[in-house]
Amino acid sequence: MATPRAHLARLLLHLRRRPRPLPLPFSPSSSAHGPLPGCSQCPPPSHLAPPAAAWGRAFHDGRPRGPLWRSKKLIGKEALFAIQGLKRFKGDDEKLADFVRRHVARLLKADKLAVLGELERQEEVDLSVKMFRIIQKEDWYKPDIYMYKDLIIALAKCKKMEEAMVIWGNMRDENLFPDSQTYAEVIRGFLRYGSPSDAMNIYEDMKKSPDPPEELPFRVLLKGLLPHPLLRNRVKQDFEELFPERHIYDPPEEIFGMR
């Protein structure tokens, strides 16, 4: 019968002969002693591995990073305070005028432009118009077609076509012509709210623009004028002259009861 000392010696010998477990691919032991020869799962040495930021850039999936409200990163605290105050007092003309005099009027140029852009993004179009009028009174203000474009599109999307036409008139008074996207959005707005005659007025204004015509406004108008064949044929003729290689889909006449 084996003595306890002999049994302990055999146990120690057995443990010594057992193979050591391989380190995990990203365990501290692998980074300390380097990769094992012939091991494809072990990480490369630190001087060969690209940094984590490089891997992040290489495999970015295109989704937005951080908060979706970009103004939290790009707009200063004073501009954010001005936006909140304008929205808080928009129903009280007296308090709103006092807030504008105390806080909005003293903002820097970049902050005022940022406030205008954020109000347009939030579809606070009445406040956007008010902010635009404030900016127009500044000494540094110069007519900018893109500023007009953003405001007109925001008004058209919010069914404020009368206000949009007021801004449109101001833009034309300053001898500015919008781009095709602005024309398309305003034409779509008038067609959506049942005013094809106003849409045709915008179309006639587009024909006088010094910029070469694009397809988008024509496509919007041709689609919206389907219930008005006479006006549509007029636009269709112009489209075929300007874009002879493009195709126009004409639905069956029976759809609209025309014989």
C-alpha positions as CSV (number, residue, x, y, z in Angstrom):
1,M,0.0,0.0,0.0
2,A,1.4,3.4,-1.1
3,T,2.2,5.9,1.6
4,P,0.7,9.3,1.5
5,R,4.1,10.8,0.6
6,A,4.4,8.5,-2.5
7,H,0.8,9.3,-3.5
8,L,1.5,13.1,-3.3
9,A,4.7,12.6,-5.4
10,R,2.8,10.8,-8.2
11,L,0.1,13.5,-8.2
12,L,2.7,16.3,-8.6
13,L,4.4,14.4,-11.4
14,H,1.0,14.0,-13.2
15,L,0.2,17.7,-13.0
16,R,3.7,18.6,-14.3
17,R,3.2,16.4,-17.4
18,R,-0.2,18.0,-18.3
19,P,0.0,20.4,-21.3
20,R,-0.4,24.0,-20.6
21,P,-3.6,25.6,-22.1
22,L,-3.0,28.0,-25.0
23,P,-3.6,31.7,-24.3
24,L,-6.8,33.2,-25.7
25,P,-6.4,35.4,-28.9
26,F,-6.8,38.6,-27.0
27,S,-5.7,37.6,-23.5
28,P,-3.0,39.6,-21.7
29,S,-0.7,36.6,-21.8
30,S,-0.7,36.6,-25.6
31,S,0.2,40.3,-25.9
32,A,2.9,39.9,-23.3
33,H,4.7,36.9,-24.8
34,G,3.8,37.4,-28.5
35,P,2.0,35.0,-30.8
36,L,2.7,31.3,-30.7
37,P,4.4,29.8,-33.8
38,G,1.9,28.5,-36.3
39,C,-1.1,29.9,-34.4
40,S,-3.4,31.7,-36.9
41,Q,-5.9,32.8,-34.2
42,C,-3.3,34.8,-32.2
43,P,-3.2,38.5,-32.7
44,P,-0.3,40.1,-34.6
45,P,2.4,41.9,-32.7
46,S,1.5,45.4,-31.5
47,H,3.9,47.1,-33.9
48,L,2.1,45.4,-36.9
49,A,-1.5,45.7,-35.8
50,P,-3.4,48.8,-37.0
51,P,-4.8,51.1,-34.3
52,A,-8.4,50.7,-33.3
53,A,-9.3,54.1,-34.9
54,A,-8.0,52.9,-38.3
55,W,-10.2,49.7,-38.1
56,G,-13.2,51.9,-37.1
57,R,-12.7,54.1,-40.2
58,A,-12.1,51.1,-42.5
59,F,-15.3,49.3,-41.4
60,H,-17.6,52.2,-40.7
61,D,-21.1,51.1,-41.6
62,G,-22.4,54.5,-42.6
63,R,-24.8,54.9,-39.7
64,P,-24.8,58.3,-37.9
65,R,-22.6,58.6,-34.8
66,G,-23.7,60.5,-31.7
67,P,-27.0,62.4,-31.3
68,L,-29.2,63.0,-34.3
69,W,-29.7,66.6,-33.2
70,R,-26.5,67.9,-34.7
71,S,-27.0,71.4,-33.2
72,K,-26.0,69.9,-29.8
73,K,-22.5,69.7,-31.3
74,L,-22.4,72.6,-33.7
75,I,-24.5,75.3,-32.1
76,G,-23.2,77.3,-29.1
77,K,-24.9,77.6,-25.8
78,E,-26.2,81.1,-26.5
79,A,-27.7,80.0,-29.8
80,L,-29.4,77.1,-28.1
81,F,-30.8,79.4,-25.4
82,A,-32.1,81.7,-28.1
83,I,-33.9,78.9,-29.9
84,Q,-35.5,77.7,-26.7
85,G,-36.6,81.2,-25.8
86,L,-38.1,81.9,-29.2
87,K,-40.1,78.8,-29.1
88,R,-41.2,79.5,-25.5
89,F,-42.5,83.0,-26.3
90,K,-43.8,82.6,-29.8
91,G,-47.4,82.9,-28.7
92,D,-46.8,86.2,-26.8
93,D,-45.7,89.1,-29.1
94,E,-44.7,91.4,-26.3
95,K,-42.5,88.8,-24.5
96,L,-41.1,87.6,-27.8
97,A,-40.1,91.1,-28.9
98,D,-38.4,91.7,-25.5
99,F,-36.6,88.4,-25.7
100,V,-35.4,89.2,-29.2
101,R,-34.1,92.6,-28.1
102,R,-32.3,91.2,-25.0
103,H,-30.9,87.9,-26.3
104,V,-31.3,87.4,-30.0
105,A,-30.1,90.8,-31.3
106,R,-26.7,90.5,-29.6
107,L,-25.9,87.1,-31.1
108,L,-22.9,86.8,-33.4
109,K,-23.3,86.2,-37.1
110,A,-22.6,82.5,-37.0
111,D,-25.0,82.0,-34.1
112,K,-27.8,83.9,-35.9
113,L,-27.3,81.8,-39.0
114,A,-27.3,78.6,-36.9
115,V,-30.5,79.7,-35.1
116,L,-32.2,80.2,-38.5
117,G,-31.1,76.9,-39.8
118,E,-32.2,75.0,-36.7
119,L,-35.6,76.7,-36.7
120,E,-36.1,75.7,-40.3
121,R,-35.1,72.1,-39.5
122,Q,-37.6,72.0,-36.7
123,E,-40.3,73.4,-39.0
124,E,-40.8,76.5,-36.8
125,V,-41.4,78.4,-40.0
126,D,-43.0,81.5,-38.4
127,L,-40.0,81.9,-36.2
128,S,-37.8,81.2,-39.1
129,V,-39.3,84.1,-41.1
130,K,-38.9,86.4,-38.0
131,M,-35.2,85.3,-37.6
132,F,-34.6,85.9,-41.4
133,R,-36.0,89.5,-41.0
134,I,-33.6,90.1,-38.1
135,I,-30.7,88.9,-40.2
136,Q,-31.7,91.1,-43.1
137,K,-31.2,94.2,-40.9
138,E,-27.6,93.3,-40.1
139,D,-24.8,95.3,-41.6
140,W,-23.0,92.1,-42.7
141,Y,-26.1,90.8,-44.5
142,K,-25.7,90.1,-48.3
143,P,-28.4,88.5,-50.5
144,D,-27.8,84.7,-50.5
145,I,-29.8,82.4,-52.8
146,Y,-29.2,79.4,-50.5
147,M,-30.7,81.3,-47.5
148,Y,-33.8,82.1,-49.5
149,K,-33.9,78.5,-50.8
150,D,-33.9,76.9,-47.4
151,L,-36.6,79.2,-46.1
152,I,-38.9,78.9,-49.1
153,I,-38.7,75.1,-49.1
154,A,-39.4,75.0,-45.4
155,L,-42.5,77.2,-45.9
156,A,-43.7,75.2,-48.9
157,K,-43.5,71.9,-46.9
158,C,-45.5,73.4,-44.1
159,K,-48.3,74.6,-46.4
160,K,-47.4,78.2,-45.9
161,M,-47.6,79.1,-49.6
162,E,-48.6,82.8,-49.1
163,E,-45.6,83.4,-46.8
164,A,-43.4,81.5,-49.3
165,M,-44.5,83.8,-52.1
166,V,-43.7,86.9,-50.0
167,I,-40.1,85.5,-49.5
168,W,-40.1,84.6,-53.2
169,G,-40.9,88.2,-54.1
170,N,-38.1,89.5,-51.9
171,M,-35.7,87.1,-53.6
172,R,-36.7,88.2,-57.1
173,D,-36.4,91.9,-56.0
174,E,-32.8,91.2,-55.2
175,N,-32.3,89.7,-58.7
176,L,-31.8,86.2,-57.5
177,F,-33.0,83.0,-59.3
178,P,-33.6,79.8,-57.4
179,D,-32.2,76.4,-58.4
180,S,-34.3,73.5,-59.9
181,Q,-34.9,72.0,-56.4
182,T,-36.5,75.2,-55.2
183,Y,-38.7,75.5,-58.3
184,A,-39.7,71.9,-57.9
185,E,-40.7,72.2,-54.3
186,V,-42.7,75.4,-54.8
187,I,-44.5,73.9,-57.9
188,R,-45.2,70.7,-55.9
189,G,-46.6,72.8,-53.0
190,F,-49.1,74.7,-55.3
191,L,-50.1,71.5,-57.0
192,R,-50.6,69.7,-53.7
193,Y,-52.9,72.5,-52.3
194,G,-55.0,72.8,-55.5
195,S,-53.6,75.9,-57.2
196,P,-52.3,74.8,-60.7
197,S,-52.5,78.4,-62.0
198,D,-49.9,79.5,-59.3
199,A,-47.8,76.5,-60.2
200,M,-47.8,77.6,-63.9
201,N,-46.8,81.1,-62.8
202,I,-43.7,79.6,-61.1
203,Y,-43.1,77.6,-64.2
204,E,-43.1,80.7,-66.4
205,D,-40.7,82.3,-63.9
206,M,-38.4,79.3,-64.3
207,K,-38.3,79.7,-68.0
208,K,-36.8,83.1,-67.6
209,S,-34.0,81.9,-65.3
210,P,-30.5,82.3,-66.7
211,D,-29.6,78.8,-65.5
212,P,-30.1,75.9,-67.9
213,P,-33.4,74.0,-67.2
214,E,-33.4,70.6,-65.5
215,E,-35.8,67.7,-65.6
216,L,-37.0,67.7,-62.0
217,P,-39.4,70.7,-62.1
218,F,-40.8,69.5,-65.4
219,R,-41.4,66.0,-64.0
220,V,-43.2,67.4,-61.0
221,L,-45.4,69.6,-63.1
222,L,-46.2,66.9,-65.7
223,K,-47.3,64.6,-62.9
224,G,-49.4,67.2,-61.0
225,L,-51.1,68.5,-64.2
226,L,-52.6,65.1,-65.2
227,P,-56.2,66.3,-64.3
228,H,-55.5,69.5,-66.4
229,P,-54.7,68.2,-69.9
230,L,-54.5,71.6,-71.6
231,L,-51.9,72.9,-69.2
232,R,-50.0,69.6,-69.3
233,N,-49.8,69.5,-73.1
234,R,-48.2,73.0,-73.0
235,V,-45.6,71.9,-70.5
236,K,-45.1,68.6,-72.4
237,Q,-44.2,70.4,-75.6
238,D,-41.6,72.5,-73.9
239,F,-40.2,69.4,-72.2
240,E,-39.9,67.5,-75.6
241,E,-38.1,70.5,-77.1
242,L,-35.6,70.8,-74.3
243,F,-35.1,67.0,-73.6
244,P,-35.8,65.2,-77.0
245,E,-34.2,62.0,-75.8
246,R,-36.3,61.7,-72.6
247,H,-39.5,59.7,-72.4
248,I,-42.8,60.9,-70.9
249,Y,-45.4,58.5,-69.5
250,D,-48.9,59.3,-70.6
251,P,-51.6,57.4,-68.8
252,P,-54.7,56.1,-70.6
253,E,-57.2,58.9,-71.3
254,E,-60.0,56.9,-69.8
255,I,-58.6,57.4,-66.3
256,F,-59.6,61.0,-66.3
257,G,-62.8,60.6,-68.3
258,M,-61.3,62.2,-71.5
259,R,-62.6,61.0,-74.8
